[in-house]
Amino acid sequence: MSKGFASNYRIVLLGAGILASFGCIGLRLLDLHVFERDRLISYVDRARRQITVQTAKRGDILDARGDRLATSRSLIVLGVDPQSLVKADEAKWPELARLIGMPLNELTRIFTTKTRPLPERATVSETEAVDAADAAEPGPSGERLIRWAKLSETVEESTYEQINKLGIKGVYGNRTYTRAYPHNQLAAHLIGFVNKAGEPAAGIEAFADFYLRGQDGWRESEKDGLRRELAQFRNREVNATAGYSVRLSIDAAIQHIVEQEIEEIVKNFNPAKVSVIVSDPHSGFILALGNYPTFNLNEYNELSKEEMGMMRNVAITDVLDPGSTFKIVAASAALNEELVTPATRFDCSIDSIEYRGKPRRFMRDDHAFDHPLTVSEIISHSSNVGAARLGMLIGEGKLYDYARAFGFGEKSGFPFGGEVSGFLNPVDKWSGVDITRIPAGYSISATPMQIHYAMATIASGGMLMRPQIIRQVTDSSGEVVYDFTGTIRRQVLSPKVAGQMARMLEKVVSSEGTAGKIAIPHFQLAGKTGTAQKLINGRYSERNHVGSFVGFFPASRPRVVVTVIVDDAKVPNGRIAYGSTVAAPSFKKIAEQLIQYLDIKPVIEPGRNLLVMEGGRR
């Protein structure tokens, strides 16, 4: 008798099929939960885990009085998840485009582009897929879904509030910080800048990056299939720590005075380069440093390849023959070795002299002298012959030692990279005429920074100081983390000799000196003019000069040292660009403003008439 469909054979076959199906499911579950468990859990964790970085705010750079020279501005990086956009929000797109300054057609293109092609390779590894998860997810065959497209990276906080009020689903932003320089080009070569990648470049930004950069925070949590954070699964969170603020010795007001005067020099003389340095002689702290050419810190990325040289801090990277400003070395050495007094006289009318058994010709002086000059007059009249005779008196070895002691031929210790050592040959490499050239500031090259601190050695009482620019490092609450003090590199002269040199240099700014026209009654200006021919194609040029004036005041109790160096100035009517013409007047104008700003009191000396007559030769 037939049993119909439910025959024993069919029942067995059906049961076997069901059993095999459950067996396959069981084997697959076994594979997923046992054999492949660790690999798959790792993949799911990577896909679901969300690590959100909280960018730390970079510390401020402040001037000596607390004015911000560099700060961090909070901005929003705005983006969109095209997959989350809804039709109902399309009417709000024009207003969003207006708020972020983007053409509506460009915004529409970004919003409606929902996929991108997969890479040309046939497959994408799991690691690559996870790494790209924040930007895209697997989509239709041959394409990948776009889950993040950047709209703007410079949205202000106030603008972001208005964007949020629009309520466009899928549009969101992440907070970040960008560097801003409120004074644009002020002290550009000292401050440096932070580039688009967040990397500090040059200046304090690079040197003090350890203090300024802060520590980023982060938050680890999970996200759902719509990329929304599941706050209940937030398991680790580290808050960002803001960077420390760095307070400089630079005074923005003095820096402004310096840069205004540089602009005047450029307008009047169209030089190739200018450097002006102002410092405290007793601590070595720099109060201002300006260069020409310069650049705007907020527009550093707009410089062409040819303009990149504007970023160079020529005060420490470029060298020049110091010329007559170097004469302080020979005079100081002879006084310190007690070989002369300020009143010792030398015949400076001769053309040559026998030295170590050989005749040596002197560099000519601009003016003939009809009487022997005292050491004081050699400085005030800037005699090349007199400087050479002082150099011969102390000898090559001592002259070299004192030049090194004053800081020539070695880096000054200025804290930024790029500083060069200048050029000072050891004695065994001197030519036969170097003993007549080096005392007058030739056959030697130096940076403006070296020249400045050599003069500051006299103003400080004989001590060579290390250039300093950072005064304090403070935390976000204003507590001092580190306090910097002045550093003495070495004692070069006795205080007595430094005082003698100061009085001799004061005569430079008098009716008998080369800078008599810049005298300021009752304020004891002291300094030295310098005019050096430039070395062009291996020969000293008769038309190209470096004019300089380096000095300090008041001479009897120095408060500030000021250096003005003008490279290749174009003086009207083809005249020589003497230091007394292109640099000394700027020294005076800076000094007059510093007297008022720093409240420097006049020096009244009983029985002495300080109203000097105008005069001077160069």
Secondary structure, 3 states (H helix, E strand, C coil): CCCCCCCHHHHHHHHHHHHHHHHHHHHHHHHHHHHCHHHHHHHHHHHHEEEEEECCCCCCEECCCCCEEEEEEEEEEEEECHHHCCHHHHHHHHHHHHHHCCCHHHHHHHHHCCEEECCCCCCCCHHHHHHCCCCEEECCCCEEEECCEEEEEEEEHHHHHHHHHHCCCCEEEEEEEEEECCCCCCCHHHHCEECCCCCEECHHHHHCHHHHCCECEEEEEEECCCCCEEHHHCCEEECCECCCEEEECCCHHHHHHHHHHHHHHHHHHCCCEEEEEEECCCCCEEEEEEEECCCCHHHHHHCCHHHHHHHCCHHHHCCECCHHHHHHHHHHHHHHCCCCCCCCEECCCCCEEEECCEEEECCCCCCCCCCCEEHHHHHHCCCHHHHHHHHHHHHHHHHHHHHHHCCCCCCCCCCCCCCCCCECCCHHHCCCCHHHHHHHCCCCEECHHHHHHHHHHHHCCCEEECCECEEEEECCCCCEEEECCCCEEEECCCHHHHHHHHHHHHHHHCCCCCCHHHCCCCCCCEEEEEEEEEEECCEEEEEEEEEEEEEEECCCCCCEEEEEEEECCCCHHHCCCCHHHHCHHHHHHHHHHHHHHCCCCCCCCCCCCCCCCCCCCC
